Amino acid sequence: MIADHKIRLAVFSDAPAISRMSRDYIERGLGWDWTPTRVLKSIRDRSTNVAVVREGTNLLGFGIMKYNDDTAHLHLLAVQQLRRRKGMGAALLNWLEASARTAGIEKIRVEARTTNEAARAFYRSRNYREIERLAGYYRGVEDAVRMEKRLWADGYSGLVAE
Ligand SMILES: CC(C)(COP(=O)(O)OP(=O)(O)OC[C@H]1O[C@@H](n2cnc3c(N)ncnc32)[C@H](O)[C@@H]1OP(=O)(O)O)[C@@H](O)C(=O)NCCC(=O)NCCS
């Protein structure tokens, strides 16, 4: 199922649809930080990958990951509501994680609202551990849970293969 999703790097024209999905599925009730302009900056940023799945002109899912020296940060990940539970979120995450592994990055971090049970279950299923709770992380009004995945266990032979 995962292999069925055609994932590619976003182009500039993807920015408005990505931004709308962020507003509606991720930032709901918290304002709108990921405006089209901010998404465009990520698409242009050489240390960030913006991955998308499209069907014709319709954006089905996307993920944005920023790669730093030893840690990558998953900023956003979303799949259209009617397309969920078909492996697309996992496929996008695998794709973004593969770039982190290639770059020798040690760990990936992501935050989600503590109330976002679906996302927490999703990341747990992808071997992310909940490492801390961040009070008021979202505009002082909602707590977050920070999750982390270590890509390397003990040296090269410990590379987590999925
Ligand atoms: C989180 C999200 C991206 C997952 O995408 P998805 O394509 O539905 O995920 P997958 O189909 O790859 O799911 C993989 C596994 O994660 C777990 N999972 C996913 N959604 C789940 C849910 N609602 N409840 C429980 N477990 C869930 C399951 O173990 C699932 O495997 P299974 O379907 O074989 O049981 C999607 O729910 C979404 O877009 N949510 C809104 C945006 C959001 O909250 N993003 C995260 C914060 S950035």
The ligand as an SDF file (V2000), in Angstrom:
LIG
                    3D

 48 50  0  0  0  0  0  0  0  0999 V2000
   -1.6190   11.8980   11.2660 C   0  0  0  0  0  0  0  0  0  0  0  0
   -1.9510   11.6250    9.7840 C   0  0  0  0  0  0  0  0  0  0  0  0
   -0.9820   12.3900    8.8930 C   0  0  0  0  0  0  0  0  0  0  0  0
   -1.8080   10.1070    9.5210 C   0  0  0  0  0  0  0  0  0  0  0  0
   -1.9610    9.8900    8.1110 O   0  0  0  0  0  0  0  0  0  0  0  0
   -2.5710    8.5240    7.5310 P   0  0  0  0  0  0  0  0  0  0  0  0
   -2.3060    8.5000    6.0690 O   0  0  0  0  0  0  0  0  0  0  0  0
   -3.9890    8.3710    7.9590 O   0  0  0  0  0  0  0  0  0  0  0  0
   -1.6800    7.4480    8.3030 O   0  0  0  0  0  0  0  0  0  0  0  0
   -1.3890    5.9390    7.8550 P   0  0  0  0  0  0  0  0  0  0  0  0
   -2.5300    5.4000    7.0670 O   0  0  0  0  0  0  0  0  0  0  0  0
   -0.0510    5.8820    7.2180 O   0  0  0  0  0  0  0  0  0  0  0  0
   -1.3350    5.2150    9.2790 O   0  0  0  0  0  0  0  0  0  0  0  0
   -0.2460    4.4100    9.7210 C   0  0  0  0  0  0  0  0  0  0  0  0
   -0.5740    3.8820   11.0880 C   0  0  0  0  0  0  0  0  0  0  0  0
   -0.6950    4.9460   12.0460 O   0  0  0  0  0  0  0  0  0  0  0  0
   -1.7100    4.6180   13.0290 C   0  0  0  0  0  0  0  0  0  0  0  0
   -2.8270    5.5560   12.9030 N   0  0  0  0  0  0  0  0  0  0  0  0
   -3.0420    6.4560   11.9210 C   0  0  0  0  0  0  0  0  0  0  0  0
   -4.1820    7.1610   12.1600 N   0  0  0  0  0  0  0  0  0  0  0  0
   -4.6860    6.6860   13.3210 C   0  0  0  0  0  0  0  0  0  0  0  0
   -5.8520    6.9960   14.0780 C   0  0  0  0  0  0  0  0  0  0  0  0
   -6.7500    7.9310   13.6830 N   0  0  0  0  0  0  0  0  0  0  0  0
   -6.0870    6.2910   15.2300 N   0  0  0  0  0  0  0  0  0  0  0  0
   -5.2230    5.3310   15.6330 C   0  0  0  0  0  0  0  0  0  0  0  0
   -4.0920    4.9850   14.9430 N   0  0  0  0  0  0  0  0  0  0  0  0
   -3.8370    5.6540   13.8060 C   0  0  0  0  0  0  0  0  0  0  0  0
   -2.1600    3.1980   12.6910 C   0  0  0  0  0  0  0  0  0  0  0  0
   -1.3270    2.2890   13.3850 O   0  0  0  0  0  0  0  0  0  0  0  0
   -1.8990    3.1450   11.1840 C   0  0  0  0  0  0  0  0  0  0  0  0
   -1.7860    1.8330   10.6880 O   0  0  0  0  0  0  0  0  0  0  0  0
   -3.1440    0.9860   10.3270 P   0  0  0  0  0  0  0  0  0  0  0  0
   -4.0290    1.8760    9.5120 O   0  0  0  0  0  0  0  0  0  0  0  0
   -2.5990   -0.1750    9.5560 O   0  0  0  0  0  0  0  0  0  0  0  0
   -3.7650    0.6230   11.6550 O   0  0  0  0  0  0  0  0  0  0  0  0
   -3.4310   12.0200    9.4750 C   0  0  0  0  0  0  0  0  0  0  0  0
   -4.2760   11.4720   10.4770 O   0  0  0  0  0  0  0  0  0  0  0  0
   -3.6720   13.5150    9.4150 C   0  0  0  0  0  0  0  0  0  0  0  0
   -3.4900   14.1410    8.3680 O   0  0  0  0  0  0  0  0  0  0  0  0
   -4.1180   14.1220   10.5190 N   0  0  0  0  0  0  0  0  0  0  0  0
   -4.4160   15.5710   10.5480 C   0  0  0  0  0  0  0  0  0  0  0  0
   -3.1370   16.4010   10.5570 C   0  0  0  0  0  0  0  0  0  0  0  0
   -2.2950   16.1000   11.7780 C   0  0  0  0  0  0  0  0  0  0  0  0
   -2.7930   15.9840   12.8960 O   0  0  0  0  0  0  0  0  0  0  0  0
   -0.9730   15.9620   11.5570 N   0  0  0  0  0  0  0  0  0  0  0  0
   -0.0320   15.6490   12.6310 C   0  0  0  0  0  0  0  0  0  0  0  0
    0.4700   16.8320   13.3350 C   0  0  0  0  0  0  0  0  0  0  0  0
    1.7150   17.6600   12.3630 S   0  0  0  0  0  0  0  0  0  0  0  0
  1  2  1  0
  2  3  1  0
  2  4  1  0
  2 36  1  0
  4  5  1  0
  5  6  1  0
  6  7  2  0
  6  8  1  0
  6  9  1  0
  9 10  1  0
 10 11  2  0
 10 12  1  0
 10 13  1  0
 13 14  1  0
 14 15  1  0
 15 16  1  0
 15 30  1  0
 16 17  1  0
 17 18  1  0
 17 28  1  0
 18 19  1  0
 18 27  1  0
 19 20  2  0
 20 21  1  0
 21 22  1  0
 21 27  2  0
 22 23  1  0
 22 24  2  0
 24 25  1  0
 25 26  2  0
 26 27  1  0
 28 29  1  0
 28 30  1  0
 30 31  1  0
 31 32  1  0
 32 33  2  0
 32 34  1  0
 32 35  1  0
 36 37  1  0
 36 38  1  0
 38 39  2  0
 38 40  1  0
 40 41  1  0
 41 42  1  0
 42 43  1  0
 43 44  2  0
 43 45  1  0
 45 46  1  0
 46 47  1  0
 47 48  1  0
M  END
$$$$
